[in-house]
């Protein structure tokens, strides 16, 4: 049996697969380990792996099938190679651990480990360092609606949570939407905060989302392909999709119908992520629509509920 685990390396959290001692521990070594290292560095298809490792394709296919059955790797997409379709694989974890005994050596102090948050932002953290840029809307009037963003500061709350998972990158990690456009800096993983009416990068992501903001008027709400509409001011979308700007990269969008909706989404993702992301299991495209509520009547959102999940492998 395999379980999700977290390894704390001097404050750096790494996701690991933990194998129970029974019925029989899987023996992983040699070529299988080399394949895991390659796939952790970047997703690849089997023929590409065989070429880079200097081994036969049949040997690679054998280990790919075995590692996939164990849950250590997963299919992350397909590519066209010489007119045929080839499946691309990526590593599911940073490493693995093997238990020799089912009995704990000592009682441990309980610790809240954000397993699902780690999985959701898996592609955004490498070597314990955040490999992504936060993109917030400019506070100055801009874009076709001449709108000024009022929700960029909510990114600070989300950054505090991600700071518990990874160290900051060497370069400045926050960009305005207008600067991303002006500098054509679309090559990074992105964490985009704010709706498409006030964040130009969110508007560029909108056509690629499983649930979209109404392009005639972004503030009218969200709708899916089955006719469902979400039009309350506190409704919001949290989505993860392959980046339409840069192959191999990902974008996470946290955006509300109104700025109070963005706050609701950030609140949910930062304080209730394990429940919110309970439906996430490594899909390349994932989205959840949430709604914020003011339960104590003080005029501020203090509770958030997921309304509907969407996913594609």
C-alpha positions in Angstrom: 0.0 0.0 0.0 1.2 3.5 -0.8 0.5 6.6 1.2 1.2 10.3 0.8 4.0 11.5 3.1 6.0 14.6 3.8 9.7 14.8 4.5 10.9 17.8 6.4 14.5 18.6 5.3 15.5 21.5 7.6 12.2 23.3 7.0 11.9 22.3 3.4 8.9 20.1 2.8 9.1 17.3 0.2 6.3 15.1 -1.0 7.2 11.4 -0.7 5.4 8.1 -1.4 5.5 5.9 1.7 5.3 2.1 1.2 4.0 0.0 4.0 6.1 -3.1 5.0 3.4 -5.6 4.0 2.6 -7.6 2.0 5.9 -7.1 0.2 8.0 -3.9 -0.3 8.7 -3.0 -3.9 12.3 -3.3 -5.0 13.2 -0.1 -6.9 16.8 0.5 -8.1 19.1 0.8 -11.0 17.3 1.9 -14.1 14.0 2.6 -12.3 15.7 5.1 -10.1 17.4 6.8 -13.0 14.0 7.1 -14.7 12.5 8.6 -11.6 15.2 11.2 -11.4 14.8 12.1 -15.1 11.0 12.4 -14.8 11.3 14.5 -11.6 13.4 17.0 -13.6 11.0 17.2 -16.4 8.1 15.2 -18.0 9.3 12.9 -20.9 7.9 10.2 -23.2 9.5 6.7 -23.2 11.5 6.9 -26.4 13.0 10.2 -25.2 13.9 8.6 -21.9 15.6 5.7 -23.6 17.7 8.1 -25.8 18.8 10.3 -22.9 19.6 7.3 -20.6 21.3 5.3 -23.4 19.2 2.2 -22.9 16.8 0.1 -24.9 13.1 1.2 -25.3 11.8 -2.1 -24.1 13.6 -1.8 -20.8 12.2 1.7 -20.3 8.7 0.6 -21.1 8.9 -2.2 -18.6 9.9 0.1 -15.8 7.4 2.8 -16.9 4.6 0.3 -16.5 5.8 -0.9 -13.1 6.4 2.6 -11.8 3.0 3.7 -13.0 1.3 0.7 -11.2 3.1 1.7 -8.0 1.9 5.3 -8.3 5.3 6.8 -8.5 4.8 8.3 -12.0 1.7 9.3 -13.9 0.7 10.3 -17.4 0.7 14.1 -17.8 -0.2 14.5 -21.5 0.6 13.4 -25.0 2.8 14.7 -27.8 3.0 13.9 -31.5 6.2 12.2 -32.5 6.8 11.3 -36.2 3.1 11.2 -36.8 2.2 9.1 -33.8 0.9 9.9 -30.4 3.3 9.3 -27.5 2.3 9.5 -23.8 4.3 11.8 -21.6 5.1 10.8 -18.0 6.0 12.8 -14.9 7.1 11.9 -11.4 4.3 12.0 -8.8 6.5 12.6 -5.8 9.9 14.1 -4.9 11.0 10.6 -3.6 9.8 7.5 -1.8 10.2 5.9 1.6 10.0 2.3 2.6 8.7 1.3 6.1 10.4 -1.7 7.6 7.9 -2.0 10.4 4.2 -1.1 10.8 4.8 -0.1 14.5 5.9 3.5 15.1 9.2 3.8 16.9 7.8 6.5 19.2 4.6 8.6 19.6 4.8 11.7 17.5 3.4 15.1 18.2 0.5 15.7 15.8 1.4 18.2 13.0 -0.9 19.6 10.4 0.8 18.8 7.1 -0.8 20.3 4.0 -0.8 17.2 1.8 -3.3 18.4 -0.7 -1.9 21.9 -1.0 1.5 20.3 -1.7 0.0 18.2 -4.4 -1.9 21.1 -5.9 1.2 23.2 -6.2 3.5 20.3 -7.0 4.8 21.8 -10.3 5.3 25.2 -8.7 7.9 24.0 -6.2 11.3 22.5 -7.1 14.1 21.8 -4.7 12.2 23.5 -1.9 12.1 26.8 -4.0 9.0 28.4 -5.4 9.2 28.4 -9.2 6.4 30.7 -10.1 5.4 34.4 -10.2 2.4 36.0 -8.6 0.5 38.1 -11.1 -1.9 40.8 -9.7 -3.9 43.4 -11.4 -2.6 47.0 -11.7 -4.2 49.4 -9.1 -4.3 52.0 -11.8 -7.2 52.2 -14.4 -6.2 49.9 -17.3 -7.4 47.5 -19.9 -10.6 47.7 -22.0 -12.8 48.4 -19.0 -10.4 51.0 -17.6 -10.7 49.2 -14.3 -8.4 49.4 -11.2 -7.7 46.2 -9.3 -8.8 46.2 -5.7 -7.8 42.7 -4.8 -4.1 42.4 -5.5 -3.3 42.6 -1.8 -5.1 39.3 -1.2 -2.0 37.6 -2.8 -0.1 38.4 0.4 -2.3 35.9 2.3 -1.7 33.2 -0.2 2.0 33.9 -0.3 2.2 33.4 3.4 0.8 30.0 3.1 3.0 29.0 0.2 5.9 30.3 2.2 5.4 27.3 4.5 6.0 25.0 1.5 8.9 26.6 -0.3 11.6 29.3 -0.1 11.1 32.4 -2.3 12.8 32.5 -5.7 15.9 34.6 -6.2 14.1 37.0 -8.5 11.2 39.2 -7.6 8.1 37.0 -7.4 5.3 39.5 -7.9 4.3 41.1 -11.2 1.6 43.4 -12.4 -0.5 42.2 -15.2 0.4 45.2 -17.3 4.1 44.5 -16.8 3.7 40.8 -17.8 2.1 42.0 -21.1 4.6 44.8 -21.7 7.7 42.6 -21.0 6.1 39.5 -22.7 7.2 37.5 -19.6 4.9 34.5 -20.0 7.5 31.8 -19.5 7.0 31.1 -15.8 4.5 29.2 -13.8 1.9 31.7 -12.7 -0.4 32.3 -9.7 -2.9 34.8 -11.0 -5.0 36.7 -8.4 -8.0 38.6 -9.4 -10.7 38.4 -12.0 -10.4 39.1 -15.8 -12.1 42.5 -15.5 -9.2 43.9 -13.5 -6.4 41.4 -14.3 -5.4 41.2 -18.0 -3.6 37.9 -17.6 -6.8 36.4 -16.1 -8.7 37.6 -19.2 -6.1 35.7 -21.4 -6.6 32.6 -19.3 -10.4 32.8 -19.4 -10.9 31.0 -22.8 -8.9 28.0 -21.5 -10.8 27.5 -18.3 -13.4 24.7 -17.7 -15.6 27.4 -16.1 -15.5 30.8 -17.6 -16.3 34.4 -16.8 -18.9 36.0 -19.1 -16.8 37.8 -21.7 -19.5 40.3 -22.5 -19.3 41.5 -18.9 -16.8 39.7 -16.6 -18.7 41.0 -13.5 -21.9 39.2 -14.5 -20.5 35.9 -13.3 -19.2 32.5 -14.2 -20.8 29.8 -16.3 -19.9 26.2 -17.4 -20.6 24.3 -20.5 -23.7 22.7 -19.0 -25.6 25.9 -18.5 -24.8 26.4 -14.8 -24.3 30.0 -13.7 -22.6 31.4 -10.6 -23.4 35.1 -10.4 -23.2 36.1 -6.7 -20.6 38.8 -5.7 -18.9 36.3 -3.4 -18.7 33.5 -6.0 -15.2 32.7 -7.2 -13.1 30.3 -9.1 -10.0 28.4 -8.2 -8.5 26.8 -11.2 -5.3 25.0 -12.2 -4.6 24.5 -16.0 -1.6 23.9 -18.2 -0.2 27.3 -19.2 -1.5 28.4 -22.6 1.6 30.6 -22.9 4.5 28.2 -22.2 4.5 24.4 -22.7 5.3 22.4 -19.6 4.3 25.3 -17.3 1.1 25.7 -15.3 -1.2 28.6 -14.2 -3.3 28.8 -11.1 -6.1 31.4 -11.1 -7.8 32.6 -7.9 -10.5 35.0 -9.0 -13.9 36.2 -7.8 -16.9 37.7 -9.6 -16.2 40.7 -7.5 -13.2 41.5 -5.3 -15.0 40.1 -2.3 -15.2 36.8 -4.2 -11.5 36.8 -4.7 -11.1 37.3 -1.0 -13.4 34.3 -0.4 -11.3 32.1 -2.7 -8.0 33.2 -1.1 -9.5 32.5 2.3 -10.6 29.0 1.3 -7.3 28.1 -0.4 -5.2 29.5 2.5 -7.1 28.3 5.5 -9.3 25.3 4.4 -7.2 23.8 1.5 -7.4 20.2 2.7 -11.2 20.2 2.5 -11.3 22.5 -0.5 -8.9 20.3 -2.5 -10.3 17.0 -1.5 -11.5 16.4 -5.1 -8.0 17.0 -6.5 -6.0 13.9 -7.4 -3.3 15.2 -9.8 -5.4 16.2 -12.8 -3.7 18.6 -15.2 -6.9 20.7 -15.4 -8.8 21.2 -12.2 -11.3 23.9 -11.0 -13.6 24.5 -8.1 -16.3 27.2 -7.8 -16.7 28.5 -4.3 -19.1 30.8 -2.6 -18.3 33.0 0.5 -20.7 33.6 3.3 -20.9 36.1 6.2 -22.0 33.8 9.0 -21.4 36.1 12.0 -23.1 39.1 10.3 -20.2 41.6 10.5 -20.2 42.3 6.8 -17.1 40.3 6.1 -16.8 36.8 4.5 -15.8 34.3 7.1 -16.9 31.0 5.6 -16.5 29.5 2.2 -18.2 26.4 0.6 -17.3 24.6 -2.6 -20.2 24.6 -5.1 -18.9 22.4 -7.9 -15.8 20.7 -9.1 -14.4 20.3 -12.6 -11.4 18.2 -13.8 -9.7 16.8 -16.9 -6.7 14.6 -17.0 
